[in-house]
Amino acid sequence: MYPGQQQPGPYGQQPPAGPYAQQPLAGPYGQPQQYQQPQYPYPQQPQYQQPYAPQQPYPPQQPYPPQQPAPAHGHEAGEGRMRLDPHLTPAQRELTEKIQAKSKPMAYGMILGLPLTFGGVHYGITRQPLGFVAALVGLGLLAFGVYSLLQMQALKRQLRLVTADAWRSPAAHLPGARKAATRAAYLNGVLALLSLAAAGYLLYKGVGWGAYGNSFGFGALVTAAALPFGMALAAASTIPQLIQVIPAGARVGRSLYSILFALATTVTVEGIKGHDVPQIGGGAVALLICGGAMSLLGRATKRMRGEPV
């Protein structure tokens, strides 16, 4: 029985037609035409009855790009490596990891080679010739550190090829970008002078510490003075970049100023503990200079990139 078909009465008769019953159609000879309901051998099934597969939930968002898995925190803490910027491209990340790997032998060569070389020479002149043997070992470590430094410089040059800030700014034709680059060059020049002054200050304070009469103290003093001296060279090397309106020079200067900011904080705290007014004043002035320079260099970097400040 199909939908809409009338059921027969109890004796096989058709039920009486209601007022809205449809009349049968007339045939060609006036006889009522009987409509035959077609019979199908198989019942028709509607298409696309198979239910859809349930949608899988989205995977949780990863803290690092999918092409480079996030490193383990224990591995970072064990090797003392800095956490990389998650927005680096794969090429930049690979070169940055190579530079970090070369920085460790460079640091070991410099930190161990400098005191052995200068302390050994001092000991050989003032005490025994055995100190010259230590100086030769120190020279070997220094050569190893310099060789690692040269390798790092080559990797940094490769990194500049895939880093936008290491090229001339696309906004270099704008007066605001050129003015910001000139201001950053002056600030990095002041940084170079401050770093040289810090190196000279350490060498001067070494007289009161008795470092020149002690071979070990003399080696440690030269090693400590080498840090601001290297910062002065690094700051001076960014000035030609800033003249060409390259934003990387401002970023390097800002990083170097942060090191001086940390040292000035230490000097100020030690002055407060020792109630040394001149030391407190000098540390406070250095903090103001470094903090202001870091803020200005950050704004200069944005202007050279063409970003709104």
C-alpha positions, 0 to 999 in steps of 0.5 A: 500500500502506497501513501495516498492510496485509499484502503478498501472497505470491510467487504472490498468496496471503495469508501464513499467519496468525500466532498474533496475526493479526486474524481477518476479521469475519463477514458477514451470511451467515457469509461472511468480510467483506473490508475494502476500504481506501478510496482517496483521489484525493489524498494527505492532507497534515498541516496547519500544515506551513509552518515558523515564521519565525525570530525576530528578535533583540531590538534593543540597549538604548538609554541614553535613553528611546525617545521622546527620542534620546540627544544627540551627545556632541560637540554637548554638548561644543561648546555646554557643555550639561549632560547631562539626566536620562534619566528625565525625561518628554518635557514635563520634558525640553522645558522643561529644554532651554528653560531651558538655552537661556535660561540662556546669554543670561542669563549673558552679560548678567550677566557682561558687564553687571556689570563694564561698568556698575560699572567704567564708572561708576568710570572715568567718575568717576575718569578720563574721562566716556567711562566713562559710555558703557560704563556705558550699554552695561553697563546694556543688557546687564544689562537683557537678562540680567534679561529672560532671567532673568525668562523662565527663572523663567516656564519654571521655574514651568511645570516645577513644574507637571509635577514632583512634587517642586515640589508639597507632599509627600504625606507632609506630614502625617507628623511625620518629614517636617515635622521634615525640612522644618524642618531643611532650612529652617534649613540653607538659612537658614545657606546664605543667611548663608554666601553673604552672608558670602562676598560680604562677604569678597570685597568686603573682600579687594578692598581689599587687592587694589587693586580699588577704585583700578582700574576694571577690578578694581572691575568684576571684584570686583563681578561676583565678589561677585554670585555668592554674593549671588545664591546667598543670594537663591536659598537664602532663596527656598527657605525658604517652600517648605520651610515648606510641605514641598515637597521641591524646596527641599531639592534646590535647597539641596543644589545651592547647598551643592555650589557652596560646597563647591567654592569651599571646596575651592579656598580650602583648596588655596590655603591649603595651597600658601601655608602660610596656617594661618588660610585652611586652617582656614577652608576646612576648617571650610567643607568640613565644614559644606557636606559635612554640610549636603549629607548632611542635605539629601539625607536630608531630601529622601527623608523629605519624599518618604516614602521610607525613609532 
